[in-house]
């Protein structure tokens, strides 16, 4: 495997970094994270004009590039701590549509999505926050050629800004936990759907979504009735690795801030970076970052090639989540009290690191998946 970037990927990553540095300054990030304002629609339009909303989509639906290209843009978004509907729309929603939707459904969703006219999100975990099949209890009951949804979904990202929710529900009881799960493409404004915004430590937009007798047509079903988990599992693997890309970008920024501060902060007549204890911390941060990048892009390369990658995805998510946590912890040790102040941005990266570590399942969840995969082999 060659994880080096080709010329086109280098240009994409460079242009993404320059654009986000100009259009998404720390001031805007803080305002969105505090809830003082929403993600600017004009910035969403600019991202669509750059083609970012077409990344990894099939060419016949207006897309270009592949999953690795999407990873590079997400890495740069993590670098500026971007809070937007981009991840829920591209890494979660579009990935599920590509896997499970019929040609008619893809034509209805993907072209307007690529143009920036439509946003998606996924409604998966419930009260217990489990991302596995055992956590799906929302019911979908057949009724007069339609389905009626009843239940509650928690921690639904960007639900308020989304046009459609991809909802996982149980249409029947199977012999295995993965059986009887179906996916539905649900318009957000249907009668019976209510949204309650949740306060998050990271500033990300999440909602509690209640489905009270929500009637959806039969053609809103994605894939086969009761066979939705196989599509969902693939989309969740991509989502977990995509989240790792964001964490790598954030870790890079945190390391840069720490190195710059160690060079500028003077104590006892010397920059603190001259002291060996600080140098050791920075070296450990770099080792964690490079290890996270290696396992993340190894998993991404396999997914992009359509090869089995369950074990590599588990390794990437488990390692990167822990590595990012260690990196921000060391950064605070170097920065001291200033890293916790409102004026500084480091604490926002720390908040995001903690939230991202547990998204799609925490370290223990993925280590358990890895053990199960080893046992099967």
C-alpha positions in Angstrom: 0.0 0.0 0.0 1.3 3.4 -1.0 -0.3 6.1 1.3 1.5 8.9 -0.5 -0.7 11.5 -2.2 -0.7 11.9 -6.0 -0.5 15.4 -7.5 -4.3 15.8 -7.8 -4.8 14.8 -4.1 -2.1 17.2 -3.0 -3.8 20.0 -4.9 -7.1 19.1 -3.4 -5.8 19.1 0.1 -3.9 22.3 -0.3 -6.9 24.1 -1.8 -9.1 22.8 1.0 -6.7 24.1 3.6 -6.4 27.5 2.1 -10.2 27.8 1.6 -11.0 26.8 5.2 -8.3 29.0 6.7 -9.8 32.0 4.8 -13.5 31.2 5.2 -13.7 29.6 8.6 -11.6 31.6 11.1 -11.4 30.7 14.8 -13.9 33.5 15.5 -16.6 31.9 13.3 -15.8 28.4 14.8 -16.3 29.8 18.4 -19.6 31.5 17.5 -21.0 28.3 15.9 -19.7 26.1 18.8 -21.3 28.4 21.4 -24.6 28.3 19.5 -24.5 32.0 18.7 -25.1 31.4 15.0 -25.7 28.6 12.5 -23.4 27.4 9.8 -23.5 30.1 7.1 -25.6 29.1 4.1 -23.2 31.1 1.9 -20.3 29.0 3.0 -22.3 25.8 2.2 -22.9 27.2 -1.3 -19.2 27.9 -1.8 -18.4 24.3 -0.7 -20.9 23.0 -3.3 -19.3 25.3 -6.0 -15.9 23.8 -5.2 -17.3 20.3 -5.8 -16.9 19.1 -2.2 -20.5 17.9 -2.0 -19.8 15.7 -5.1 -16.8 13.9 -3.6 -17.1 10.1 -3.6 -20.5 10.2 -5.3 -20.9 8.1 -8.5 -20.1 10.0 -11.7 -23.5 9.3 -13.2 -25.2 11.2 -10.4 -22.9 14.2 -10.6 -20.1 13.0 -8.4 -16.3 12.7 -8.8 -13.3 11.5 -6.9 -13.4 8.6 -4.4 -13.4 7.9 -0.7 -9.7 8.9 -0.2 -10.4 12.3 -1.7 -13.3 12.8 0.7 -10.9 11.8 3.6 -8.4 14.5 2.6 -11.1 17.2 2.8 -12.5 15.9 6.1 -8.9 16.0 7.5 -8.7 19.7 6.6 -12.2 20.2 8.1 -11.0 18.6 11.4 -8.0 20.9 11.3 -10.2 24.0 11.6 -12.7 22.2 13.9 -15.5 22.6 11.3 -19.0 22.3 12.7 -21.4 21.8 9.7 -23.8 19.4 8.0 -21.0 18.2 5.7 -20.1 15.0 7.7 -23.7 13.9 8.2 -24.6 14.6 4.6 -21.6 13.1 2.8 -19.9 10.6 5.1 -23.1 9.2 6.6 -26.1 10.0 4.4 -24.7 9.8 0.9 -22.7 6.7 1.9 -25.9 4.9 2.9 -27.8 6.1 -0.2 -25.0 4.7 -2.4 -25.1 1.4 -0.7 -28.8 0.8 -0.2 -31.0 3.0 -2.5 -32.7 2.1 -5.7 -31.7 3.9 -8.9 -34.8 6.0 -8.6 -34.0 7.0 -5.1 -30.4 7.8 -6.0 -31.6 10.0 -8.8 -33.9 11.8 -6.5 -31.3 12.4 -3.8 -27.7 12.5 -5.1 -27.8 15.1 -7.9 -29.4 17.8 -5.7 -27.1 16.8 -2.9 -24.1 17.4 -5.1 -25.5 20.8 -6.0 -25.8 21.8 -2.3 -29.6 21.8 -2.5 -30.2 19.0 -0.1 -28.9 17.7 3.2 -29.0 14.3 4.9 -28.5 12.8 8.2 -28.7 9.4 9.9 -31.0 8.5 12.8 -29.4 5.4 14.4 -28.6 5.2 18.1 -31.4 5.4 20.7 -31.6 6.0 24.4 -28.6 3.7 25.3 -26.4 5.2 22.6 -25.4 1.9 21.1 -24.4 1.9 17.4 -24.7 -1.9 17.0 -27.8 -3.7 15.8 -28.8 -4.6 19.4 -29.5 -0.9 20.0 -32.2 -0.5 17.3 -35.7 -0.8 18.8 -37.7 1.8 16.9 -40.6 0.0 15.3 -41.8 0.2 11.7 -45.2 -1.5 11.3 -46.7 -2.3 7.9 -50.1 -0.6 7.5 -52.2 -0.3 4.3 -49.2 -0.4 1.9 -47.2 2.0 4.1 -45.0 1.8 7.2 -45.7 3.5 10.5 -42.7 4.5 12.6 -42.8 4.7 16.4 -39.9 5.4 18.7 -37.1 7.8 19.6 -33.7 8.3 18.1 -31.0 10.1 20.1 -27.9 12.1 19.1 -29.0 12.6 15.5 -26.4 15.0 14.0 -27.6 18.1 12.1 -31.2 16.9 12.2 -32.6 20.5 12.2 -30.8 21.4 9.0 -31.4 18.1 7.2 -34.1 17.6 4.5 -34.2 13.8 5.0 -33.4 11.4 7.8 -32.2 7.9 7.1 -33.8 6.0 9.9 -33.0 2.5 11.1 -36.0 0.6 12.4 -37.2 -2.9 13.1 -39.8 -4.3 10.8 -39.7 -7.8 12.2 -38.0 -9.9 14.8 -35.2 -12.2 13.5 -33.2 -15.0 14.9 -30.2 -12.8 15.0 -29.8 -9.1 16.1 -28.9 -8.1 12.6 -32.1 -9.5 11.1 -35.4 -7.6 10.8 -33.7 -4.2 10.5 -34.8 -1.9 7.7 -33.7 1.6 6.5 -36.1 4.3 5.6 -35.6 7.6 3.8 -37.9 10.0 5.8 -38.7 13.6 5.1 -38.0 15.6 8.2 -41.2 17.6 8.1 -43.6 14.7 8.1 -46.4 14.8 10.7 -45.5 13.1 13.9 -41.8 13.9 13.8 -40.6 16.2 16.7 -37.1 17.4 17.3 -35.5 18.4 20.5 -32.0 20.1 20.3 -29.4 18.6 22.7 -26.6 20.5 24.3 -23.2 19.0 23.5 -19.8 19.7 24.9 -18.3 19.9 21.4 -20.7 22.5 20.0 -21.9 20.0 17.4 -25.7 20.1 16.5 -27.5 17.0 17.7 -31.2 16.3 18.3 -33.5 13.9 20.0 -35.9 12.9 17.3 -39.3 11.3 18.2 -41.4 9.4 15.7 -45.0 9.2 16.9 -47.1 7.3 14.4 -45.1 8.7 11.4 -46.6 7.3 8.2 -44.1 6.8 5.3 -44.8 5.3 1.9 -43.5 1.9 1.0 -41.1 3.4 -1.6 -39.2 5.2 1.2 -37.7 1.8 2.1 -34.0 1.7 1.3 -32.9 -1.8 0.1 -34.9 -4.9 1.2 -37.3 -5.1 4.1 -35.5 -6.6 7.1 -32.1 -6.7 5.3 -30.9 -3.1 6.1 -28.1 -3.9 8.5 -25.7 -5.1 5.8 -26.0 -1.7 4.1 -25.8 0.1 7.4 -22.7 -1.8 8.5 -20.8 -0.7 5.4 -21.9 3.0 5.8 -20.9 2.9 9.5 -17.5 1.6 8.7 -16.9 4.5 6.3 -18.3 6.9 8.8 -16.0 5.6 11.6 -12.9 6.0 9.3 -14.1 9.4 8.1 -14.3 10.5 11.7 -10.7 9.3 12.2 -9.8 11.7 9.3 -11.3 14.6 11.2 -9.5 13.6 14.4 -6.2 13.4 12.5 -6.7 17.0 11.2 -7.6 18.2 14.6 -4.5 16.5 16.1 -2.3 18.1 13.5 -3.6 21.5 14.4 -3.2 20.9 18.1 0.4 19.8 17.6 1.2 22.9 15.5 -0.3 25.1 18.2 1.8 23.3 20.9 5.0 23.6 19.0 4.5 27.3 18.3 3.7 28.0 21.9 6.7 26.0 23.1 8.9 28.2 20.9 7.4 31.5 22.0 6.7 31.0 25.7 9.8 32.0 27.8 10.4 30.6 31.3 13.6 31.2 33.3 15.2 33.0 30.4 14.6 30.2 27.8 11.8 29.1 25.5 10.1 26.2 27.2 10.7 24.2 24.1 14.3 24.1 25.0 13.5 21.9 28.0 13.8 18.2 27.5 10.5 17.3 29.2 8.6 19.5 26.8 10.5 18.1 23.8 9.6 14.5 25.0 5.9 15.4 25.1 6.0 16.9 21.7 7.8 13.9 20.3 5.1 11.6 21.8 2.4 13.7 20.3 4.0 13.3 16.8 4.4 9.6 17.3 0.7 9.3 18.2 -0.3 11.4 15.2 1.7 9.4 12.7 0.5 6.1 14.1 -3.1 7.3 13.8 -2.6 8.5 10.3 -1.1 5.2 9.2 -3.9 3.0 10.6 -6.6 5.4 9.4 -5.4 5.5 5.8 -4.8 1.8 5.7 -8.4 1.2 6.6 -9.6 3.9 4.1 -7.5 2.4 1.3 -9.1 -1.0 1.9 -12.6 0.4 2.0 -12.0 2.5 -1.1 -10.8 -0.7 -2.9 -13.8 -2.6 -1.8 -11.7 -5.1 0.3 -12.6 -6.6 3.7 -11.6 -4.1 6.3 -13.6 -4.7 9.5 -10.5 -5.4 11.6 -8.6 -2.4 10.2 -11.6 -0.1 10.8 -11.8 -1.2 14.4 -8.0 -0.7 14.9 -8.2 2.8 13.3 -11.1 4.0 15.4 -9.8 2.6 18.6 -6.3 3.9 18.2 -7.1 7.3 16.7 -9.6 8.1 19.4 -7.1 7.3 22.2 -4.2 9.0 20.3 -6.2 12.3 19.9 -7.1 12.3 23.6 -3.4 11.9 24.5 -2.4 14.6 22.1 -4.8 17.2 23.5 -3.9 16.2 27.1 -0.2 16.8 26.3 -1.0 20.1 24.6 -2.7 21.3 27.8 0.3 20.3 29.9 2.5 22.4 27.6 0.1 25.4 27.4 -0.8 25.5 31.0 -3.8 27.6 32.1 -4.0 29.6 28.9 -5.3 26.5 27.0 -8.5 26.5 29.1 -9.4 30.2 28.6 -12.2 31.3 26.4 -9.8 33.4 24.2 -7.8 30.3 23.3 -9.1 27.7 20.9 -7.4 24.6 22.4 -10.2 23.8 24.8 -12.6 23.5 21.8 -10.4 20.9 20.2 -10.3 19.1 23.5 -14.1 19.0 23.7 -14.3 17.8 20.1 -11.7 15.1 20.7 -13.7 13.7 23.6 -17.0 13.7 21.5 -15.3 12.2 18.4 -13.7 9.4 20.5 -17.1 8.1 21.4 -18.9 8.7 18.0 -19.9 5.4 16.3 -18.8 3.6 19.5 -16.0 4.3 21.9 -12.6 2.5 22.2 -14.0 -0.4 24.1 -16.7 -1.0 21.5 -14.2 -1.2 18.7 -11.7 -3.3 20.7 -14.6 -5.7 21.4 -15.4 -5.8 17.6 -11.7 -6.5 16.9 -11.7 -9.4 19.4 -14.9 -10.9 17.8 -13.3 -10.6 14.4 -10.2 -12.4 15.5 -12.3 -15.2 17.1 -14.2 -15.7 13.9 -11.0 -16.1 12.0 
